[in-house]
Amino acid sequence: MFPLVHHLDYTLRQDGVAAFPWDKYGLVMDMLRGALPAPDEHEAPLMPRKWLEAVHDPAYVAQVLAADVPQDKARRIGFPVTGALSRRAQRTTGGTWEAARLALRYGYAANTAGGSHHALYDTGAGYCIFNDLAVAANRLIEEGDVGRILIVDLDVHQGDGTAALLAGRESVQTFSMHAERNFPARKAVSTLDIALPDGTEDEEYLEILDQHLPRMIDDGNPGLILYQAGVDPHRDDKLGRLSLSDEGLHIRDSLVASVARARGIPLASVLGGGYGADQAAVARRHADAIRIMAMSYYR
């Protein structure tokens, strides 16, 4: 068994927003519950306001918690922030923190949501309201759970919000490997950015990852890795520009987990991006990622 953080709030649907894959979160859980290794389920807590305000502009946090986000910010996010979505954003952020805490105790743990890496200091963006990775990392360090963190972001989109929010912090390093020509148009500066050309396939992608990830870990000496395991580098993804196969994603996630395990570093993964009309296919890619990481870490 492996620790898995989830909550029914994750499956909330926002009417009238067809582009966001609302259905996949429940499907991922259904798939993991019916497979091996079996998950040991934990409920995601709400992230307390003070920790949201430690990373985000308190005025923006107040807007989200009151479900009173201005229209210009709602447009950047991609949908209006209702009261229920405000609670979901607090819950997914708390879920990433909880998964990290469980990873520090057991070795590997996953959050079945999260990876909201586009959220910035005073606004959300790109379907992201609060930046769960930055908030969780800050809280873990401030509360003394871990001294150094590496955030590995292999979503097809650059982790611009995470890089911007954590820039200049010696205790957190950020690594983003993404499609060069994909969203966002204006990239931030991570500790290490690798921008890939359109159509990059399995062999080249995995060679580059294997070249840089172990060195990044060894140089940074983190006590925890937070992994944004977006499956949108898949060749069939609606919003991706890369060309990884199912097997390529499987090897990618096994590599991340195996490198962490070999060095005795706890690993917590979050869902990240994955888009397409066939929500079952997208959910299967996410479920496979979590299952493969669990098997690779606990083998």
Sequence and secondary structure as in RCSB ss.txt:
>XXXX:A:sequence
MFPLVHHLDYTLRQDGVAAFPWDKYGLVMDMLRGALPAPDEHEAPLMPRKWLEAVHDPAYVAQVLAADVPQDKAR
RIGFPVTGALSRRAQRTTGGTWEAARLALRYGYAANTAGGSHHALYDTGAGYCIFNDLAVAANRLIEEGDVGRIL
IVDLDVHQGDGTAALLAGRESVQTFSMHAERNFPARKAVSTLDIALPDGTEDEEYLEILDQHLPRMIDDGNPGLI
LYQAGVDPHRDDKLGRLSLSDEGLHIRDSLVASVARARGIPLASVLGGGYGADQAAVARRHADAIRIMAMSYYR
>XXXX:A:secstr
 EEEEE GGGG   TT  SS TTHHHHHHHHHHTSSS EEEEE     HHHHHTTS HHHHHHHHTT   HHHHH
HHTS   HHHHHHHHHHHHHHHHHHHHHHHHSEEEESS   TT  SS  BTTBSS HHHHHHHHHHHTTS S EE
EEE SSS  HHHHHHHTT TTEEEEEEEETTSS SS    SEEEEE TT BHHHHHHHHHHHHHHHHHHH  SEE
EEE   TTBTT SS   BB HHHHHHHHHHHHHHHHHTT  EEEE      S HHHHHHHHHHHHHHHHHHHH 
